[in-house]
Amino acid sequence: MRNKAMLIGAVRAGKSTLTNALLGRKVEAVKTQTLNYYDWIVDTPGEYSENPMFYKNIMATALEVSHVLYLQDATSEKLIFPPGFSMGIPKLPIGVVTKCDRSEADIDRALSMLKTVMNQGPVVITSSVTGVGIDHLKELTKMNDLVSMRQYVQEMADERLLFLG
């Protein structure tokens, strides 16, 4: 099976913009209303993550993917995931801090938030506008275990790439 990644995060966290960047698409992102399948990516509506009534949709969709990307907007003070949320989804987790290029971005706050969601796994600090971190995400989603992901993070020695746990 070819690896597939599901992107989850709050409304306006940058899921669709990140999807377009990962796929090399030069189109304007629009509000996601339903699950959107693109090649190796599943883009989810922010409401799926923000409303616990929709968690069953996340769980069902997770059956179709190998990786789950947990997005945290660096410009937002709001964390929508409950503590340890990634531990309830038996897929390879990747934390993603979005919008790191914005002047109001607080990367340390976003990292702190993601650390409550994920107990282990890589975290990539990204900007879909400038392309920062996009190649790292592409490489990490090709990997099939946390050991390989940890090794990749260590070998890259990039300050915008870290491993939790």
Backbone torsions as a table, in degrees:
resi	resn	phi	psi	omega
1	MET	NA	134.9	176.2
2	ARG	-74.2	138.0	-179.6
3	ASN	-63.9	140.6	176.5
4	LYS	-132.2	148.9	-178.4
5	ALA	-123.2	137.8	174.0
6	MET	-107.1	131.6	177.7
7	LEU	-100.8	125.3	176.4
8	ILE	-129.7	148.0	-179.5
9	GLY	169.9	178.4	-176.8
10	ALA	-66.3	162.8	170.6
11	VAL	-56.9	132.3	178.9
12	ARG	69.4	21.1	177.4
13	ALA	-78.9	-14.7	178.5
14	GLY	106.9	20.5	-178.0
15	LYS	-63.6	-48.9	-178.0
16	SER	-69.9	-38.1	177.4
17	THR	-65.2	-40.7	176.7
18	LEU	-65.8	-41.1	176.6
19	THR	-55.7	-48.3	179.8
20	ASN	-61.6	-41.1	179.2
21	ALA	-65.0	-42.8	-179.6
22	LEU	-64.9	-32.6	-179.1
23	LEU	-91.9	-2.3	-179.7
24	GLY	70.8	24.9	-178.9
25	ARG	-88.8	133.8	179.2
26	LYS	-104.5	62.6	178.0
27	VAL	-126.8	153.8	178.5
28	GLU	-74.5	135.7	178.6
29	ALA	-71.6	141.9	175.4
30	VAL	-123.2	158.9	-179.6
31	LYS	-57.3	124.9	179.2
32	THR	-79.9	123.6	-178.7
33	GLN	-101.4	-26.7	-179.3
34	THR	-140.4	176.1	174.1
35	LEU	-61.2	131.7	176.2
36	ASN	-119.0	124.9	-179.8
37	TYR	-103.0	122.5	177.7
38	TYR	-131.2	110.9	175.8
39	ASP	48.2	-105.4	-176.9
40	TRP	-105.0	13.7	-175.9
41	ILE	-124.8	140.4	170.4
42	VAL	-115.4	116.4	178.6
43	ASP	-95.7	127.5	-176.7
44	THR	-110.3	152.6	173.4
45	PRO	-67.7	143.9	178.9
46	GLY	-59.0	-29.0	-179.9
47	GLU	-61.5	-27.2	178.9
48	TYR	-61.3	-35.8	-179.1
49	SER	-88.8	-29.9	-175.1
50	GLU	-81.2	-22.8	-176.2
51	ASN	-118.5	113.0	-179.0
52	PRO	-54.3	-22.1	177.4
53	MET	-63.7	-22.4	-178.7
54	PHE	-97.3	1.3	179.7
55	TYR	-57.5	-32.3	179.1
56	LYS	-61.4	-32.0	177.0
57	ASN	-68.0	-39.3	177.1
58	ILE	-63.7	-45.7	-178.9
59	MET	-62.8	-42.9	-179.9
60	ALA	-65.9	-42.1	179.8
61	THR	-68.7	-31.9	178.9
62	ALA	-60.4	-24.9	178.2
63	LEU	-64.2	-20.8	-176.2
64	GLU	-95.1	-5.2	-172.9
65	VAL	-123.9	166.6	177.1
66	SER	-104.4	-23.6	-176.4
67	HIS	-133.0	147.5	172.3
68	VAL	-123.0	124.9	177.2
69	LEU	-98.8	120.8	-179.5
70	TYR	-98.2	108.7	-175.7
71	LEU	-93.1	134.6	172.7
72	GLN	-127.8	119.1	179.1
73	ASP	-70.7	122.4	-178.9
74	ALA	-69.6	-12.7	179.7
75	THR	-98.2	0.7	-176.4
76	SER	-108.1	142.0	175.2
77	GLU	-91.3	-1.3	-174.1
78	LYS	-98.4	129.1	172.6
79	LEU	-108.8	124.1	-175.5
80	ILE	-101.8	-12.0	-179.8
81	PHE	-88.9	139.5	173.1
82	PRO	-72.3	159.2	178.8
83	PRO	-55.3	136.2	177.2
84	GLY	69.7	17.7	-174.7
85	PHE	-54.6	-39.3	-176.8
86	SER	-64.8	-24.3	-178.4
87	MET	-70.1	-18.0	179.0
88	GLY	-87.0	-3.5	-179.9
89	ILE	-120.4	109.5	-173.9
90	PRO	-78.6	56.1	177.3
91	LYS	-129.3	162.9	179.7
92	LEU	-67.3	122.1	-178.1
93	PRO	-90.1	143.6	171.9
94	ILE	-136.0	121.0	175.3
95	GLY	-83.7	140.5	-178.6
96	VAL	-133.1	118.6	172.0
97	VAL	-92.9	118.7	-177.6
98	THR	-100.0	162.6	173.7
99	LYS	63.3	36.5	-178.6
100	CYS	-68.4	-15.2	-178.8
101	ASP	-82.7	-11.1	-176.6
102	ARG	-75.3	144.5	-178.9
103	SER	-63.6	-30.6	-179.1
104	GLU	-88.8	5.7	-178.7
105	ALA	-66.0	135.3	174.6
106	ASP	-120.9	88.7	-174.2
107	ILE	-65.8	-39.8	179.0
108	ASP	-60.7	-42.1	178.2
109	ARG	-63.2	-45.2	-179.4
110	ALA	-62.7	-41.3	177.4
111	LEU	-63.6	-42.1	178.5
112	SER	-60.5	-40.7	178.2
113	MET	-64.2	-46.3	-179.6
114	LEU	-62.7	-32.6	179.5
115	LYS	-64.5	-23.4	176.2
116	THR	-80.8	-22.2	-177.3
117	VAL	-86.7	-39.9	-175.5
118	MET	-115.2	133.4	175.5
119	ASN	-92.5	-20.2	175.9
120	GLN	-156.4	157.6	178.2
121	GLY	126.7	168.8	180.0
122	PRO	-77.0	152.2	172.8
123	VAL	-129.3	131.9	-178.8
124	VAL	-119.1	129.3	176.2
125	ILE	-91.2	122.9	-169.6
126	THR	-129.8	162.3	165.3
127	SER	-141.1	116.3	177.5
128	SER	-70.6	-20.7	-179.7
129	VAL	-77.8	-47.2	-177.3
130	THR	-91.7	-15.0	-180.0
131	GLY	90.8	0.5	179.4
132	VAL	-60.1	128.7	174.5
133	GLY	82.5	-10.8	-175.5
134	ILE	-63.7	-44.8	179.5
135	ASP	-63.6	-37.1	176.9
136	HIS	-61.4	-43.1	179.0
137	LEU	-62.5	-41.6	178.9
138	LYS	-60.5	-43.3	-179.6
139	GLU	-68.4	-44.6	-178.1
140	LEU	-62.8	-34.2	-179.7
141	THR	-75.6	-8.9	174.5
142	LYS	-85.2	-13.8	-174.9
143	MET	-87.0	151.5	-173.2
144	ASN	-112.2	7.6	177.8
145	ASP	-160.5	160.7	-178.5
146	LEU	-68.7	-28.8	178.5
147	VAL	-62.1	-46.6	178.4
148	SER	-63.8	-39.0	179.9
149	MET	-65.0	-44.1	178.5
150	ARG	-60.8	-44.5	-179.8
151	GLN	-61.3	-42.8	178.5
152	TYR	-59.7	-47.1	-179.5
153	VAL	-60.1	-44.0	-179.7
154	GLN	-65.2	-41.1	-178.9
155	GLU	-69.2	-32.8	-177.6
156	MET	-72.5	-32.7	-179.8
157	ALA	47.0	49.2	-179.4
158	ASP	-107.5	129.4	-178.4
159	GLU	-65.0	-15.7	178.9
160	ARG	-98.0	18.1	-178.3
161	LEU	-141.6	122.0	179.3
162	LEU	-140.9	167.8	-179.0
163	PHE	-127.0	127.8	178.4
164	LEU	-91.2	143.8	174.4
165	GLY	94.5	NA	NA
